[in-house]
Amino acid sequence: MKLSDYPSNKTVFSTIYVTRKNAPLTYVSIDEDGDIQALSDDEAEMEEAVIITVEQLLSIDPSLKTIDDIHNGASYDKDPESDIWVKS
């Protein structure tokens, strides 16, 4: 399943670094409950957490559309040299 297969309004947990400060996404995961996290390398505090949608996430980083198999329990890191998402 691709991220684009999820409902466009599905909740994604992220940070202000990704949404407001344009920090590059480096990690995305879906936990066993189906909750999606999308993070940068910045160390964020709880008060810096934000909720966005899958649609917003794919707009922030369209390269996430290249991940072919993201499902509950999966996580990916973005290789800094190639900008390719690698299963972690």
N, C-alpha and C positions, 0 to 999 in steps of 0.2 A: 504494500500500500504506500502511496505517495502522500506527502503532506497536503497536496492539492486535492486529494480524495476526501479529506476530512471536511466537515461542514465549514464554510467560510467564516461563520460566526463562533466557531469553537474557541474557548478560552485558551490563552497562552500566557504563561508567567514569564516575565522578563524584567528588565531594569531600565532606569532612566538613562543609563549609559548607552544602551542600544536604541532606545526610542527618541531621546532628546539630544544626546551628545554625539550621535553618529559613530559610536564605537563599533568596530566590526564584530559580527557574530562569530564565535569560535566553537560553540557547543550547543547542541540541541538534543533533547531526550524526551521520551514518553515513558512515564513510570507505569507500573503494573495496573494502576487505576485509570490509565489513559490521560493523565495530566501532562501537558506539554510544557517544557521549559526551554527557553532560548536565551543564552547568556553570552557575554563577552568575557574577556580575560580580567576585567575590572572586578575588584572585590567590593561587592555591594552590600550595604546594610539593609535590614528589613524595610526601613522607611524609604529606600530607593527602589523598591519593587513596584512594578506596574503590571496591569493586566491589559493585554491586547487580544486581537483575534488572529486566527490563522491567515485570513486575508491580509491583515496589516503586516504580519510576519513575512509573508511571501513578497510583499511590496518592499519591505526593508532589505531583504536579501533574496532576490530571485534564484540564486544558486541553490537554494534549498529544494527547488523543484527537481534537481538532479538526483536526489536521494530516492532510490527505487524501492527500498524495503524498510520503511519505518513503521514500527508497530509497538504495542505495549512491551515495555522492558528493553527497548532499543535505545542506544545513544550513539551520537556521531560527533567527531571533532573535525574542525576544518584545518587541513594541512596548510600551514602558513606559507609554504613555498609554492605549492601548486594550486591553492584555493579549492582543492577537491575535498569533499566530505568523506571521511573515513570512519567506518564502524569502530566504536571503542569497546 
